């Protein structure tokens, strides 16, 4: 089984957390979203042994087919011609009126974040795609928030959205976050109000890149400290049931996203967690494919409200005993810890609070929820 020999190059202290509600424009700097506590990023040593709970089953590694490589987003084979292509990260409206979604089931990674402290803490999805040229219809597309801008940069992804609050401006002014497309995609006559009619359709992205200076391939802003996730070898399965691991059988996750009642239910046949909201399974409008994931990561994250309108930013620069979470796969769950030391470092996940054993996950699609810390105790893990 492989070991991860990447080091977390970025060390030092985080910028101070902004004040909460009512902060003036002068506070909207690269320090937004950081914790008030200084963070020093640990180093993952090349000599660190993988802990027993992360030892993969002893099965033969499947050979990668000729002309393919293992995707950095899923750990699974995709066409080698895509190797240097940058992903896109697409903001998708998650209001009931915006349903049904198109194309979301094809995403490699889906983030779900609270979009506003108002409207019963409505969420928005950020869907990340490597093979974006295969998109026929995706959306509907809505605005972005600062936290999404920072998370998209972890993948060197081009963020696709439709506007957003002025809090975004100081981020887009930085080279690390500058590459984005806003409000330039197709309008589809679906009988709904205009804010629910913008979609990425076939040809839109080719046109967007052609009419901009944004590169379709990875650029100098790709992070130095390795790939986002630490996948097990292709063809193997991570064993969470190894001796000494705190493992629970979990077949249902109910999240405290009150507006849409986000829930994940384990399908034993597919061995994937299927996404439900508004009381129903999420089916893609293109082909009725369920939105389903091999990996689920729940991240306990505090946030700061920026104004009386409910705009917010997650305190994504943080570490410590409250930076906890859960990892779920194959119907099982373990507690985890997370750390992000600076805006140009990845968020890393660990199985221990000393950050010595990095979390290894199964290959496949991944769902990540940033769960507000003030409702973390309301997360339901049901068997």
KABEL-V503347 format. One record per backbone hydrogen bond with DSSP energy under -0.5 kcal/mol. CO is the residue of the C=O (numbers start at 1). NH is the residue of the N-H. E is the energy in kcal/mol with one decimal. If there is no record, write none. Layout:
CO:NH:E
CO:NH:E
This chain:
3:5:-0.7
7:9:-1.2
9:11:-0.6
20:23:-1.1
24:27:-1.9
25:28:-1.5
27:29:-2.0
29:32:-2.0
31:34:-2.0
33:317:-2.0
39:41:-0.6
43:45:-0.9
45:48:-1.3
51:54:-1.7
52:55:-1.3
55:239:-0.9
57:59:-2.0
65:68:-1.5
67:80:-2.6
69:71:-0.7
69:78:-2.5
71:75:-2.5
74:364:-2.8
76:71:-2.9
78:69:-2.5
79:82:-2.1
80:83:-1.7
82:85:-1.2
84:218:-2.3
87:158:-2.2
88:129:-2.3
89:160:-3.1
90:92:-0.6
90:127:-2.6
91:142:-1.4
92:125:-2.0
95:98:-1.4
95:99:-0.6
96:99:-1.3
101:285:-2.9
102:139:-2.0
103:106:-1.4
104:107:-1.8
108:366:-1.7
109:128:-3.1
110:368:-2.6
111:126:-2.4
112:370:-1.8
113:124:-2.2
118:121:-0.9
118:122:-1.1
120:259:-1.5
122:115:-3.3
122:116:-1.0
124:113:-1.9
125:92:-3.1
126:111:-2.7
127:90:-2.9
128:108:-2.2
128:109:-1.4
129:88:-2.1
130:132:-1.5
131:134:-1.2
132:135:-1.6
136:202:-1.6
138:200:-2.4
139:102:-2.4
140:93:-2.1
142:162:-1.3
144:165:-0.5
145:148:-0.6
145:149:-1.5
146:150:-1.9
147:151:-2.4
148:152:-2.5
149:153:-1.2
150:154:-0.7
151:154:-1.0
152:155:-1.5
152:157:-2.1
153:156:-1.4
155:87:-0.5
157:159:-0.6
158:89:-2.3
159:161:-0.5
159:181:-2.6
160:91:-2.6
161:183:-2.2
163:144:-2.2
165:168:-2.0
166:169:-1.5
168:171:-1.1
168:172:-2.3
169:173:-1.4
171:174:-2.3
174:177:-1.3
174:178:-0.6
175:178:-0.8
178:180:-0.8
179:159:-1.5
181:161:-2.6
186:188:-0.5
186:199:-2.8
187:189:-0.5
188:190:-1.3
193:196:-2.2
194:197:-2.0
197:188:-3.0
198:140:-0.6
198:141:-3.0
199:186:-1.1
199:201:-0.7
200:138:-1.9
201:204:-2.5
203:207:-2.1
204:208:-2.4
205:209:-2.7
206:210:-2.2
207:211:-1.9
209:212:-1.5
216:86:-3.0
219:222:-1.9
229:231:-0.9
230:361:-2.5
233:236:-2.3
234:62:-0.7
237:57:-2.7
238:240:-0.8
239:242:-0.7
242:245:-1.7
245:247:-1.4
246:335:-0.5
248:250:-0.6
248:333:-2.3
251:266:-2.9
252:382:-3.1
253:255:-0.5
253:264:-2.5
254:380:-2.6
255:257:-1.6
256:258:-0.9
257:261:-1.8
257:262:-0.7
260:278:-3.4
262:255:-2.5
263:276:-3.4
264:253:-2.7
265:274:-3.5
266:268:-0.7
267:271:-2.2
267:272:-1.0
272:267:-2.9
272:274:-0.6
273:293:-2.2
274:265:-2.6
275:282:-2.9
276:263:-2.4
277:280:-2.0
280:277:-2.5
281:283:-0.7
282:291:-2.1
284:288:-2.8
289:284:-2.5
290:292:-0.8
291:275:-3.0
293:273:-2.9
295:367:-2.3
296:328:-2.7
297:299:-0.5
297:369:-2.4
298:300:-0.6
298:326:-1.8
299:301:-0.8
299:371:-2.1
301:373:-1.6
302:315:-2.8
304:313:-2.1
306:22:-1.0
307:310:-1.6
310:117:-2.0
311:306:-3.5
311:307:-0.9
313:304:-2.8
314:316:-2.0
316:318:-0.9
317:35:-1.8
318:340:-1.7
320:323:-1.5
322:324:-2.1
323:338:-2.0
324:300:-2.3
325:336:-2.1
326:298:-2.6
327:334:-2.2
328:296:-2.1
329:332:-2.2
331:250:-1.9
332:329:-2.2
333:248:-2.3
334:327:-2.6
336:325:-1.3
337:350:-3.1
339:348:-2.8
340:318:-0.7
342:345:-1.5
346:348:-0.6
348:339:-1.9
349:359:-2.7
350:337:-2.5
352:355:-1.5
356:358:-0.6
357:351:-2.7
361:232:-2.4
365:294:-1.4
365:295:-2.2
366:110:-2.3
367:297:-3.0
368:112:-2.3
369:299:-2.9
369:371:-1.0
370:114:-0.6
371:301:-2.5
372:375:-1.9
373:376:-1.0
375:378:-2.1
376:379:-1.9
379:381:-0.5
380:254:-2.2
380:382:-0.6
382:251:-2.3
382:252:-2.0
